[in-house]
């Protein structure tokens, strides 16, 4: 290990000691000791960068190869110093202090992981296998999220969450399932909710997407294995388009979430008022909706907004955008842009052909939404929705049709749904959204290929065709593998849970 690496190790060790003292012995630990340890941590971080620059023969070469690391250190030091100056002149809220501690420890944890990976040669081994990279990155985020949610500052009840509860909540957020064993609205503080929404955002897009986007944004060169990993994750076969694809994914995500948050702020402000809390609620639900997570900051989910057109349609439309994939969004926008140019500009007209995948996803999405809307309304308009007006019944049915696939939001109570409703919900949730989207499920692409295969089999055709385009045999094999894997997994876990617990079958499956 190089000499400068010891600075990182010592800074991380001091940070762990300080975290332990603050969380369990905060009343008995003098503020002077905390400030002294913090100053040492800052000095160690700066020293590590200083020694790295000194050991490089040409300073320009150092900045070419390590610009992201240097900028990260500058940002860390700036935030660190600003925070300490603030403490010296005025009292800082406990929640802001905890946010700073989280920021500090995540930064140091990232540096120690990077150090270990380099020394052990783990980076090359892990990143050479894209699937392994994806699994390991998700496991790491889940574990980190668990420990963050266990912090006393994340719990509103005064006592920290248990490890099992924190682990379940973190896994549910990263995997955007929407399942929770706690009432997020009342049992998590602002810090806890902030941690939760970060986990949802990272889970929805993927930690590696953010990492590689950062690398490309700083013009850092990527190895072939790194390009292979990110092309696997974003379903981009042409590696020359990786930066363009990543840019579209990240920027379109933030744009859609911001636009959604604006409309939700308008909707929530009528009830919660025009304040920062309302803005926080709007951002949380916008991110949760786009990532198809289903987490809400109300004890009854969104049942209080059953008749609210702005909130229902905004969240519903955001869920749809998150569930049709970035490739479809980009394809549709490119088509619209081309048509606008052809209409208003007197240049040579060009034609843009929408891909077969886009046509398939859009047609399947509309078809499933229509069937879900019709079935939910027919089965529940005289049951759970009998007290609602006709317009509210239509709105609630449309919202449930949208959110059923993977999002998990609800404007209607699930307690008294009929068994027929629960049964069709199972199939809708099983299908999920499009491949490459933030939605879960078996994916619409898989369903389309499986149905196309059986259609060709019944017609005694040798090739499988979707929209007049033949499907490669390799894609058919992958689709059937996914279908069998998901079907067997769901059956196995349902069998296990039904054997372990004694509630109704439908309550377990749904």
KAURPE-V32739 format. One record per pair of residues at least 24 apart in sequence whose ideal C-beta (glycine too) atoms are under 10 Angstrom apart, sorted by sequence separation. I is the first residue (numbers start at 1). GAP is how many residues later the second one is. If there is no record, write none. Layout:
<<I GAP> <I GAP>>
This chain:
<<14 24> <17 24> <49 24> <79 24> <80 24> <142 24> <143 24> <145 24> <146 24> <149 24> <172 24> <173 24> <175 24> <176 24> <206 24> <208 24> <209 24> <219 24> <258 24> <261 24> <262 24> <331 24> <334 24> <373 24> <376 24> <377 24> <388 24> <404 24> <405 24> <452 24> <15 25> <48 25> <49 25> <79 25> <142 25> <145 25> <146 25> <157 25> <170 25> <173 25> <174 25> <175 25> <176 25> <208 25> <209 25> <257 25> <258 25> <260 25> <261 25> <264 25> <289 25> <290 25> <294 25> <330 25> <372 25> <373 25> <375 25> <376 25> <400 25> <403 25> <404 25> <405 25> <406 25> <14 26> <15 26> <142 26> <144 26> <145 26> <156 26> <161 26> <166 26> <169 26> <170 26> <173 26> <174 26> <177 26> <207 26> <208 26> <216 26> <217 26> <257 26> <260 26> <261 26> <285 26> <289 26> <292 26> <293 26> <328 26> <331 26> <332 26> <372 26> <373 26> <375 26> <385 26> <405 26> <406 26> <407 26> <449 26> <450 26> <453 26> <14 27> <45 27> <46 27> <49 27> <76 27> <80 27> <113 27> <142 27> <143 27> <155 27> <156 27> <161 27> <169 27> <172 27> <173 27> <174 27> <176 27> <206 27> <216 27> <259 27> <260 27> <288 27> <289 27> <291 27> <292 27> <328 27> <331 27> <373 27> <374 27> <385 27> <401 27> <404 27> <405 27> <406 27> <449 27> <452 27> <453 27> <13 28> <45 28> <46 28> <49 28> <75 28> <76 28> <79 28> <142 28> <143 28> <145 28> <146 28> <171 28> <172 28> <173 28> <174 28> <175 28> <176 28> <205 28> <206 28> <215 28> <216 28> <257 28> <258 28> <261 28> <286 28> <289 28> <290 28> <291 28> <292 28> <327 28> <330 28> <331 28> <372 28> <373 28> <376 28> <384 28> <385 28> <400 28> <405 28> <449 28> <451 28> <11 29> <12 29> <15 29> <141 29> <142 29> <145 29> <156 29> <157 29> <166 29> <170 29> <173 29> <174 29> <175 29> <205 29> <213 29> <217 29> <257 29> <258 29> <260 29> <261 29> <268 29> <282 29> <285 29> <286 29> <289 29> <290 29> <293 29> <328 29> <329 29> <369 29> <372 29> <373 29> <375 29> <383 29> <384 29> <446 29> <449 29> <450 29> <10 30> <11 30> <14 30> <15 30> <46 30> <141 30> <142 30> <144 30> <156 30> <157 30> <169 30> <173 30> <174 30> <212 30> <213 30> <216 30> <217 30> <256 30> <257 30> <260 30> <285 30> <288 30> <289 30> <290 30> <292 30> <327 30> <328 30> <331 30> <332 30> <371 30> <372 30> <384 30> <445 30> <449 30> <450 30> <10 31> <11 31> <13 31> <45 31> <46 31> <76 31> <109 31> <113 31> <142 31> <143 31> <156 31> <157 31> <161 31> <172 31> <173 31> <212 31> <215 31> <216 31> <256 31> <257 31> <287 31> <288 31> <289 31> <290 31> <291 31> <292 31> <327 31> <328 31> <331 31> <370 31> <372 31> <373 31> <384 31> <406 31> <407 31> <448 31> <449 31> <11 32> <12 32> <45 32> <75 32> <76 32> <139 32> <141 32> <142 32> <155 32> <156 32> <157 32> <171 32> <174 32> <213 32> <214 32> <257 32> <282 32> <286 32> <289 32> <290 32> <325 32> <328 32> <369 32> <372 32> <380 32> <384 32> <406 32> <407 32> <408 32> <446 32> <447 32> <450 32> <10 33> <11 33> <12 33> <138 33> <141 33> <142 33> <149 33> <154 33> <155 33> <156 33> <170 33> <174 33> <213 33> <217 33> <254 33> <256 33> <257 33> <271 33> <285 33> <289 33> <290 33> <325 33> <328 33> <368 33> <369 33> <372 33> <383 33> <384 33> <406 33> <407 33> <445 33> <446 33> <449 33> <450 33> <7 34> <10 34> <11 34> <42 34> <46 34> <73 34> <110 34> <140 34> <154 34> <155 34> <156 34> <212 34> <213 34> <216 34> <253 34> <256 34> <257 34> <271 34> <288 34> <324 34> <327 34> <328 34> <368 34> <383 34> <384 34> <405 34> <406 34> <445 34> <446 34> <449 34> <9 35> <10 35> <11 35> <41 35> <42 35> <45 35> <72 35> <76 35> <109 35> <139 35> <154 35> <156 35> <287 35> <369 35> <383 35> <405 35> <406 35> <446 35> <447 35> <7 36> <8 36> <11 36> <138 36> <153 36> <154 36> <155 36> <156 36> <209 36> <210 36> <213 36> <214 36> <254 36> <325 36> <368 36> <369 36> <376 36> <380 36> <382 36> <405 36> <443 36> <446 36> <447 36> <7 37> <8 37> <10 37> <11 37> <137 37> <138 37> <152 37> <153 37> <154 37> <155 37> <156 37> <209 37> <213 37> <253 37> <268 37> <271 37> <324 37> <328 37> <365 37> <368 37> <380 37> <383 37> <384 37> <442 37> <445 37> <446 37> <6 38> <7 38> <10 38> <42 38> <72 38> <73 38> <106 38> <109 38> <151 38> <153 38> <154 38> <212 38> <213 38> <252 38> <253 38> <267 38> <270 38> <323 38> <324 38> <379 38> <380 38> <383 38> <7 39> <8 39> <9 39> <41 39> <42 39> <72 39> <105 39> <149 39> <152 39> <153 39> <154 39> <210 39> <379 39> <405 39> <443 39> <4 40> <7 40> <8 40> <151 40> <154 40> <209 40> <210 40> <268 40> <270 40> <271 40> <324 40> <365 40> <379 40> <380 40> <442 40> <443 40> <446 40> <6 41> <7 41> <39 41> <151 41> <154 41> <209 41> <267 41> <270 41> <324 41> <376 41> <379 41> <380 41> <442 41> <6 42> <7 42> <38 42> <42 42> <69 42> <105 42> <106 42> <149 42> <153 42> <154 42> <267 42> <268 42> <323 42> <378 42> <379 42> <4 43> <5 43> <7 43> <105 43> <148 43> <149 43> <206 43> <267 43> <268 43> <378 43> <379 43> <442 43> <443 43> <4 44> <7 44> <148 44> <151 44> <205 44> <209 44> <266 44> <267 44> <379 44> <435 44> <442 44> <3 45> <4 45> <6 45> <7 45> <38 45> <39 45> <69 45> <205 45> <266 45> <267 45> <320 45> <375 45> <376 45> <379 45> <441 45> <442 45> <2 46> <4 46> <5 46> <38 46> <102 46> <105 46> <148 46> <149 46> <264 46> <267 46> <320 46> <375 46> <379 46> <4 47> <5 47> <148 47> <149 47> <263 47> <264 47> <267 47> <435 47> <3 48> <4 48> <148 48> <205 48> <263 48> <266 48> <267 48> <375 48> <376 48> <442 48> <2 49> <4 49> <35 49> <38 49> <102 49> <204 49> <205 49> <265 49> <320 49> <375 49> <376 49> <2 50> <4 50> <98 50> <101 50> <145 50> <148 50> <149 50> <263 50> <264 50> <375 50> <4 51> <102 51> <144 51> <145 51> <148 51> <263 51> <264 51> <3 52> <35 52> <101 52> <102 52> <201 52> <262 52> <263 52> <372 52> <376 52> <2 53> <34 53> <35 53> <98 53> <145 53> <146 53> <201 53> <204 53> <261 53> <316 53> <371 53> <372 53> <375 53> <430 53> <98 54> <99 54> <145 54> <260 54> <263 54> <264 54> <432 54> <98 55> <144 55> <145 55> <259 55> <260 55> <263 55> <372 55> <431 55> <31 56> <97 56> <98 56> <201 56> <371 56> <372 56> <430 56> <141 57> <142 57> <145 57> <260 57> <261 57> <371 57> <430 57> <94 58> <95 58> <141 58> <144 58> <145 58> <259 58> <260 58> <45 59> <94 59> <259 59> <260 59> <368 59> <369 59> <368 60> <430 60> <141 61> <142 61> <256 61> <257 61> <260 61> <429 61> <38 62> <42 62> <45 62> <141 62> <256 62> <259 62> <260 62> <38 63> <41 63> <45 63> <48 63> <144 63> <368 63> <44 64> <138 64> <257 64> <426 64> <137 65> <138 65> <141 65> <256 65> <257 65> <368 65> <38 66> <41 66> <45 66> <141 66> <256 66> <41 67> <48 67> <140 67> <364 67> <26 68> <138 68> <253 68> <365 68> <426 68> <137 69> <138 69> <252 69> <253 69> <364 69> <365 69> <137 70> <138 70> <364 70> <136 71> <137 71> <134 72> <136 72> <137 72> <361 72> <362 72> <134 73> <253 73> <256 73> <361 73> <133 74> <134 74> <137 74> <252 74> <360 74> <361 74> <22 75> <23 75> <133 75> <361 75> <22 76> <249 76> <250 76> <253 76> <358 76> <361 76> <368 76> <249 77> <252 77> <357 77> <367 77> <23 78> <130 78> <248 78> <249 78> <252 78> <357 78> <22 79> <248 79> <306 79> <316 79> <323 79> <357 79> <365 79> <368 79> <430 79> <246 80> <249 80> <312 80> <319 80> <323 80> <364 80> <426 80> <429 80> <127 81> <245 81> <248 81> <249 81> <252 81> <307 81> <363 81> <364 81> <425 81> <429 81> <19 82> <245 82> <248 82> <306 82> <307 82> <309 82> <313 82> <316 82> <320 82> <323 82> <361 82> <362 82> <422 82> <18 83> <19 83> <197 83> <204 83> <309 83> <312 83> <316 83> <319 83> <320 83> <323 83> <361 83> <364 83> <422 83> <423 83> <426 83> <200 84> <204 84> <307 84> <308 84> <312 84> <315 84> <316 84> <318 84> <319 84> <322 84> <323 84> <360 84> <361 84> <364 84> <422 84> <425 84> <426 84> <19 85> <205 85> <245 85> <248 85> <307 85> <313 85> <316 85> <317 85> <319 85> <320 85> <322 85> <360 85> <363 85> <419 85> <421 85> <422 85> <425 85> <15 86> <18 86> <19 86> <194 86> <197 86> <201 86> <204 86> <205 86> <244 86> <306 86> <307 86> <309 86> <312 86> <313 86> <316 86> <319 86> <419 86> <420 86> <423 86> <18 87> <190 87> <193 87> <197 87> <200 87> <201 87> <204 87> <306 87> <308 87> <312 87> <315 87> <316 87> <319 87> <320 87> <357 87> <360 87> <361 87> <364 87> <419 87> <422 87> <423 87> <193 88> <196 88> <197 88> <200 88> <203 88> <204 88> <307 88> <311 88> <312 88> <315 88> <319 88> <357 88> <360 88> <418 88> <422 88> <15 89> <16 89> <102 89> <197 89> <198 89> <201 89> <202 89> <204 89> <306 89> <307 89> <313 89> <318 89> <319 89> <360 89> <417 89> <421 89> <15 90> <101 90> <190 90> <194 90> <197 90> <200 90> <201 90> <203 90> <235 90> <236 90> <305 90> <306 90> <312 90> <319 90> <417 90> <98 91> <99 91> <193 91> <196 91> <197 91> <200 91> <235 91> <236 91> <308 91> <312 91> <316 91> <357 91> <15 92> <16 92> <98 92> <99 92> <102 92> <106 92> <133 92> <137 92> <196 92> <199 92> <200 92> <201 92> <234 92> <235 92> <315 92> <356 92> <360 92> <415 92> <11 93> <12 93> <15 93> <16 93> <98 93> <102 93> <133 93> <200 93> <234 93> <303 93> <306 93> <316 93> <414 93> <417 93> <14 94> <15 94> <95 94> <96 94> <97 94> <98 94> <197 94> <199 94> <200 94> <305 94> <315 94> <12 95> <13 95> <94 95> <95 95> <96 95> <99 95> <128 95> <130 95> <133 95> <134 95> <200 95> <316 95> <11 96> <12 96> <16 96> <95 96> <98 96> <99 96> <102 96> <127 96> <128 96> <129 96> <130 96> <133 96> <137 96> <185 96> <197 96> <199 96> <315 96> <414 96> <11 97> <12 97> <15 97> <93 97> <94 97> <95 97> <98 97> <128 97> <132 97> <133 97> <196 97> <302 97> <312 97> <127 98> <128 98> <130 98> <131 98> <134 98> <197 98> <9 99> <12 99> <13 99> <95 99> <124 99> <126 99> <127 99> <129 99> <130 99> <133 99> <134 99> <196 99> <312 99> <8 100> <11 100> <12 100> <123 100> <125 100> <128 100> <129 100> <130 100> <133 100> <184 100> <197 100> <311 100> <11 101> <12 101> <110 101> <124 101> <127 101> <128 101> <130 101> <131 101> <196 101> <302 101> <9 102> <123 102> <124 102> <127 102> <130 102> <131 102> <193 102> <301 102> <8 103> <9 103> <12 103> <123 103> <126 103> <127 103> <129 103> <130 103> <308 103> <7 104> <8 104> <184 104> <193 104> <305 104> <306 104> <307 104> <363 104> <306 105> <5 106> <8 106> <9 106> <303 106> <305 106> <306 106> <328 106> <360 106> <5 107> <8 107> <9 107> <301 107> <302 107> <303 107> <304 107> <306 107> <327 107> <359 107> <360 107> <8 108> <301 108> <302 108> <303 108> <325 108> <326 108> <327 108> <328 108> <329 108> <359 108> <188 109> <294 109> <301 109> <302 109> <303 109> <323 109> <324 109> <325 109> <327 109> <328 109> <357 109> <360 109> <5 110> <178 110> <185 110> <300 110> <301 110> <302 110> <303 110> <323 110> <324 110> <325 110> <326 110> <327 110> <356 110> <357 110> <359 110> <4 111> <5 111> <184 111> <185 111> <186 111> <292 111> <300 111> <301 111> <303 111> <322 111> <323 111> <325 111> <326 111> <356 111> <176 112> <184 112> <185 112> <186 112> <294 112> <295 112> <296 112> <301 112> <322 112> <324 112> <325 112> <326 112> <355 112> <356 112> <357 112> <2 113> <5 113> <178 113> <184 113> <185 113> <186 113> <289 113> <292 113> <293 113> <294 113> <295 113> <296 113> <300 113> <301 113> <320 113> <324 113> <325 113> <356 113> <1 114> <5 114> <178 114> <179 114> <180 114> <184 114> <185 114> <289 114> <292 114> <293 114> <294 114> <295 114> <296 114> <319 114> <323 114> <324 114> <325 114> <355 114> <173 115> <176 115> <177 115> <178 115> <179 115> <180 115> <183 115> <184 115> <185 115> <291 115> <292 115> <293 115> <294 115> <322 115> <323 115> <324 115> <356 115> <2 116> <176 116> <177 116> <178 116> <179 116> <180 116> <183 116> <185 116> <291 116> <292 116> <293 116> <294 116> <321 116> <322 116> <323 116> <1 117> <2 117> <176 117> <177 117> <178 117> <183 117> <184 117> <290 117> <292 117> <320 117> <321 117> <322 117> <323 117> <1 118> <173 118> <175 118> <176 118> <177 118> <178 118> <204 118> <289 118> <323 118> <325 118> <174 119> <176 119> <288 119> <319 119> <320 119> <325 119> <173 120> <288 120> <289 120> <319 120> <324 120> <325 120> <172 121> <205 121> <288 121> <323 121> <172 122> <173 122> <235 122> <172 123> <178 123> <285 124> <26 126> <169 126> <23 127> <19 128> <23 128> <24 128> <22 129> <23 129> <22 130> <23 130> <22 131> <19 132> <24 136> <23 137> <292 140> <292 141> <72 142> <292 145> <293 145> <68 146> <176 146> <291 146> <292 146> <68 147> <71 147> <290 147> <291 147> <292 147> <293 147> <290 148> <291 148> <292 148> <68 149> <69 149> <289 149> <292 149> <68 150> <67 151> <68 151> <69 151> <66 152> <67 152> <68 152> <67 153> <66 154> <64 155> <65 155> <64 156> <65 156> <64 157> <253 185> <249 187> <245 191> <235 200> <236 200> <235 201> <234 202> <233 203> <235 210> <178 225> <178 228> <180 228> <177 229> <178 229> <179 229> <176 230> <178 230> <176 231> <177 231> <178 231> <176 232> <178 232> <206 232> <204 233> <205 233> <204 234> <203 235> <204 235> <172 236> <201 237> <200 238> <176 262> <178 262> <176 263> <177 263> <176 264> <175 265>>
